[in-house]
Amino acid sequence: MMKKWIFPILLVFGLFLAACSNETGAEVEQSKVKVGIRNSELRTWEYLKERANEEGLEIEIVNFSSAYDPNQALVEGDIDINAFQHVAYLDSFNENTDSEIIPIGTTIIAPLGLYSDKYDSVDGIPVGAQIAVPNDAPNWGRALLLLQEAGILTVVDDFDGNGGADKIKENPNNIEIIPVDSANAPRVMEDTAGSVINNGVALEAGLTLKDALIHESKTAKPYINVIATRSDEKDNETFQKVVELYQSDETAEFIEETYKGNYLPTFITLEELSSYKDTYSTD
């Protein structure tokens, strides 16, 4: 008789242990987020990865080269979030690809600058000189605004933030604007009077904002970088936790110390960010 009872008792006890194990595991199980970045902010995300791990959140960093757009990886579901772009670039990507990627938090401004191997100031750039600019529409437009601030040219009255040869209203010194792939912008400095270079690309080339003839101010809203995800994931609590970690005082201090002022922590609300189209001024 006793043997008939042994198996049921062991079965019930085993199920009880499994239930306890699952409950305990749920407490220590890590949530995982795959974030797509570019190399220029790798140190920040390695720091965030360590901090997240302490809170039971696993961040997997996917580092993309300039040859592949992390937005495409996000659309295809290869990553969960990305953090490499400013909001104007994101809006342009959505418009051109009919995608629905949205910002869920702001991160930094990485001021774009005009660099030169040949001249020490903007005033030294001669009539008819060539200046290279990034060839994607948002950063081309951003470069034109910077050159306008430098007094080199002026943009059209109905400027929409995107670049192009037709976006220049006045060019009194007949400066020839040469659009190039942003990754190649440092290399063409040898052959031009100057090159407008994205901050991350400049850092990778060993340049800092102190080397720039002129650079953007930190209040240029269209060029605030963001953490972004697919629109159907905008309320994901795990992703929001990543944003919270990024927008902490500790992370801001890390960025300021690590990048020596080249990256400026800029934590504003999404509502304030959405107003950037009201103006394309760098003031």
Secondary structure as GFF3:
##gff-version 3
##sequence-region A 1 283
A	DSSP	alpha_helix	2	28	.	.	.	ID=ss1
A	DSSP	beta_strand	31	38	.	.	.	ID=ss2
A	DSSP	three_ten_helix	39	41	.	.	.	ID=ss3
A	DSSP	alpha_helix	42	54	.	.	.	ID=ss4
A	DSSP	beta_strand	57	64	.	.	.	ID=ss5
A	DSSP	alpha_helix	70	75	.	.	.	ID=ss6
A	DSSP	beta_strand	81	86	.	.	.	ID=ss7
A	DSSP	alpha_helix	87	97	.	.	.	ID=ss8
A	DSSP	beta_strand	101	109	.	.	.	ID=ss9
A	DSSP	beta_strand	113	115	.	.	.	ID=ss10
A	DSSP	three_ten_helix	122	124	.	.	.	ID=ss11
A	DSSP	beta_strand	130	134	.	.	.	ID=ss12
A	DSSP	alpha_helix	137	149	.	.	.	ID=ss13
A	DSSP	beta_strand	154	155	.	.	.	ID=ss14
A	DSSP	three_ten_helix	165	167	.	.	.	ID=ss15
A	DSSP	beta_strand	168	170	.	.	.	ID=ss16
A	DSSP	beta_strand	176	180	.	.	.	ID=ss17
A	DSSP	three_ten_helix	182	184	.	.	.	ID=ss18
A	DSSP	three_ten_helix	187	191	.	.	.	ID=ss19
A	DSSP	beta_strand	194	197	.	.	.	ID=ss20
A	DSSP	alpha_helix	199	204	.	.	.	ID=ss21
A	DSSP	three_ten_helix	209	211	.	.	.	ID=ss22
A	DSSP	beta_strand	214	215	.	.	.	ID=ss23
A	DSSP	three_ten_helix	221	223	.	.	.	ID=ss24
A	DSSP	beta_strand	224	230	.	.	.	ID=ss25
A	DSSP	three_ten_helix	231	233	.	.	.	ID=ss26
A	DSSP	alpha_helix	237	246	.	.	.	ID=ss27
A	DSSP	alpha_helix	249	259	.	.	.	ID=ss28
A	DSSP	beta_strand	264	265	.	.	.	ID=ss29
A	DSSP	alpha_helix	270	273	.	.	.	ID=ss30
A	DSSP	three_ten_helix	274	278	.	.	.	ID=ss31
###
